[in-house]
Amino acid sequence: MKEEIASIIAVSEDHMQKAISHLEAELVKIRAGKANPQMLDGIVVDYYGSPLPINQIANISVMDARTLTIQPWEKNMLQPIERAIIAANIGINPQNDGNLIRLFLPPLTEERRKELVKKCQVEGEQSKVAIRNIRRDSIEHIKRLQKNGLSEDAAKDAGDDVQQVTDKFTAAVEKHLASKEKEIMAV
């Protein structure tokens, strides 16, 4: 039974770590003042009938702190990339000069910064919900073990261990959110 409990806790810890990794990936996409190619990671372009991420059909580079350039490997992909960026509604209008697309990032206003912080909070809350769901599943699994002969004390101890892991990962979410908020609100 101890091995099964250890396995449950290890699996829940692994799943919670994946929730944190997902949060980190989502927070990278939220811009904090300077140009970052990962801002375009979630945008897909129709490439001859197949949806592909921009970075698989074009070269994305940072010209300066506020400008990204996108150079497609095929010139006929300029229009579809431009349409995909507009459709993604990331708050940036692409400038197409016939050879490459430039994205000029406007300076962040106080209002826009607050919107971005709210977006970060939403991502953080989704991660916390995922972590709590993992905790719930782990505790249900422990209760099933208890029905199959696990002692009540051992079940309670295992539940406490799961709660400690949950608290650790919830604190990690808060830490990521605090650092991203600080990064966004820095003028």
C-alpha positions in Angstrom: 0.0 0.0 0.0 2.9 2.4 0.7 4.2 2.0 -2.8 0.7 2.8 -4.2 0.5 6.0 -2.1 4.0 7.0 -3.1 3.0 6.4 -6.7 -0.2 8.5 -6.3 1.8 11.4 -4.8 4.5 11.2 -7.5 1.9 11.1 -10.3 0.0 14.1 -8.9 3.3 16.0 -8.4 4.2 15.3 -12.0 0.8 16.5 -13.3 1.0 19.6 -11.1 4.5 20.3 -12.6 3.0 20.1 -16.1 0.4 22.7 -15.0 3.2 25.0 -13.9 5.0 24.5 -17.2 1.9 25.3 -19.1 1.4 28.5 -17.0 5.0 29.5 -17.8 4.5 28.9 -21.5 1.3 31.0 -21.5 2.9 33.9 -19.5 5.8 34.1 -22.0 3.2 34.9 -24.7 1.9 37.9 -22.8 4.2 40.7 -23.7 5.7 42.9 -21.0 6.9 45.9 -23.0 9.6 44.5 -25.3 9.4 42.5 -28.5 9.5 38.7 -28.0 9.2 36.1 -30.8 7.2 33.8 -28.4 4.4 36.3 -28.6 3.4 34.7 -31.9 3.6 31.1 -30.7 -0.2 30.6 -30.5 -0.9 31.9 -34.0 -1.4 29.4 -36.8 -1.4 30.1 -40.5 -3.2 28.2 -43.3 -0.3 26.8 -45.2 -1.8 25.1 -48.3 -4.7 23.7 -46.3 -2.7 22.8 -43.2 -2.6 24.9 -40.1 1.0 25.6 -39.1 2.6 27.9 -36.5 4.2 31.0 -38.0 7.7 30.0 -36.8 7.4 26.9 -39.1 6.8 28.9 -42.3 8.8 32.1 -41.6 11.8 33.5 -39.8 10.8 35.6 -36.8 13.4 38.1 -35.5 13.6 41.0 -33.1 14.8 44.2 -34.8 14.8 46.4 -31.7 13.0 46.5 -28.4 9.7 47.3 -30.0 9.8 45.7 -33.4 9.5 42.1 -34.7 10.1 41.1 -38.3 8.6 38.1 -40.0 10.3 36.9 -43.2 8.3 34.1 -44.8 10.3 31.5 -46.7 7.8 31.8 -49.6 6.6 35.3 -50.6 3.1 34.1 -51.3 2.7 33.5 -47.6 2.8 37.2 -46.7 -0.9 37.7 -47.0 -2.0 34.5 -45.0 0.5 35.4 -42.2 -0.8 39.0 -42.1 -4.4 37.7 -41.9 -3.6 35.2 -39.2 -1.9 38.0 -37.1 -4.9 40.2 -37.5 -7.3 37.4 -36.7 -5.3 36.5 -33.5 -6.3 39.9 -32.1 -3.0 40.4 -30.2 -3.3 44.2 -30.4 -0.7 44.7 -33.1 -1.3 45.7 -36.7 1.1 44.1 -39.2 2.9 46.3 -41.7 3.5 44.4 -45.0 6.1 45.8 -47.4 6.0 43.0 -49.9 9.1 41.3 -48.6 8.6 41.0 -44.9 6.1 41.8 -42.2 7.0 44.3 -39.4 5.1 44.3 -36.1 5.6 47.6 -34.3 4.7 47.2 -30.6 3.1 50.3 -29.2 4.3 51.5 -25.8 2.2 50.0 -23.1 -0.3 52.4 -21.5 -1.3 52.1 -17.8 -4.7 50.7 -18.9 -3.1 48.1 -21.3 -0.7 47.1 -18.5 -3.7 46.5 -16.2 -5.4 44.4 -18.9 -2.3 42.3 -19.3 -2.1 41.8 -15.5 -5.7 40.6 -15.6 -4.9 38.2 -18.4 -2.0 36.8 -16.3 -4.4 36.4 -13.3 -6.8 34.5 -15.5 -4.0 32.2 -16.6 -2.9 31.7 -13.0 -6.4 30.9 -11.9 -6.7 28.3 -14.6 -3.5 26.7 -13.4 -4.7 26.7 -9.8 -7.9 25.0 -10.9 -5.9 22.4 -12.7 -3.8 21.8 -9.6 -6.9 21.5 -7.4 -8.5 19.0 -9.8 -5.3 16.9 -9.7 -5.5 17.1 -5.9 -9.1 16.0 -6.0 -8.3 13.0 -8.2 -5.5 12.0 -6.0 -7.6 12.1 -2.9 -10.3 10.1 -4.6 -7.7 7.5 -5.5 -6.6 7.4 -1.9 -10.2 6.9 -0.7 -10.5 4.0 -3.1 -7.4 2.4 -1.6 -9.0 3.0 1.9 -12.0 1.0 0.8 -9.7 -1.8 -0.3 -8.0 -2.1 3.1 -5.8 1.0 3.6 -6.0 2.2 7.3 -7.8 5.4 8.1 -4.6 7.0 9.6 -2.6 6.1 6.5 -5.2 7.5 4.2 -5.3 10.8 6.3 -1.5 11.0 6.2 -1.5 10.4 2.4 -4.2 13.1 2.0 -2.1 15.5 4.0 0.9 14.8 1.8 -1.1 15.5 -1.3 -2.3 18.8 0.3 1.3 19.7 1.0 2.3 19.1 -2.7 -0.8 21.1 -3.7 0.2 24.0 -1.5 3.8 24.0 -2.9 2.6 24.2 -6.5 -0.1 26.8 -5.7 2.7 28.9 -4.1 4.7 28.5 -7.3 1.8 29.8 -9.4 1.6 32.9 -7.1 5.3 33.4 -7.5 5.2 33.3 -11.3 2.2 35.7 -11.3 3.9 38.1 -9.0 7.1 38.2 -11.1 5.1 38.6 -14.3 3.0 41.4 -12.8 6.2 43.2 -11.7 7.6 42.8 -15.2 4.5 44.2 -16.8 4.0 47.1 -14.5 7.7 48.2 -14.7 7.7 51.4 -16.8 
